[in-house]
């Protein structure tokens, strides 16, 4: 009774709040599509891990081929071989993209999702390069697909740290916004003072925006050297800005570190997925989906 009530409460809460993109993909009915879905979208089984790590290796090799082909000496000697390898990878990624679309219940929702768009961008440049060869270098967009690595490694310490960092950034976003706002105010005031001290017609500090640009380079201790103060007062203010820049570096680090400490009490994520709404990261001992209330099948893992 309590489980049913909790499930109804979760379903009601889900109706009131916008669902995450992954919820809309949809798991297919039992059959070959469901088996393909388990291999492609879940990483808790041997076939799933083999597929995932093979995909990572293919992405890295594909990007390496593109980078090597951009070297003139290697291109002249091995250009035909590298071009052939690139088309092999393109065909593999195309088949993989088609497989992802075919094994979900709502293919268009996956195609318009974050990873769906990245998957498409990873193969479009190869075909577009047939008409415009200069677009060939855009194949390096495939590096973005390595973002999947964090999901694929959910059973290792990598995803734990990734999730902890992501949650810490989300939890501290207001504090970081306030910090950046204060820095922006200080930089604008600094730039305005530098314009008053150093500015004027024919000087490097020709306007307040230019002076603010200099103030940013000073506070961040970059100092490109394209603009430099000439007066003693201007140099003193610039020195103070650099010291302030060094001191404020610790502020966002402290904010994020404190939030990461709080995240350590969170349970480790899994790749367990709801068969109805595709909500992922469910607890290994969960009986019902926390997003839609559907009864979950037995958790398959090694």
Secondary structure, DSSP 4 states (H G I P E B T S, - for coil): -HHHHHHHHHHHHHHHSPPPGGGGS-BPPTTHHHHHHHHHH--SSHHHHHHHHHHHHHHHHHHHHHHHHTSHHHHHHHHHHHHHHHHHHHHHHHHHHHHHHHTBS-HHHHHTSHHHHHHHHHHHHHHHTTT-GGGGGGGGGGGGGGGHHHHHTTTSHHHHHHHHHHHHHHHTHHHHHHHHHHHHHHHHHHHHHHHHHH-STTSS--SHHHHHHHHHHHHTT---SSS---SHHHHHHHHHHHHHHHHHHHHHHHHHHHHHHHHTTSPPP---B-TTT--B---TT-SB-TTT-PBPPPPP--
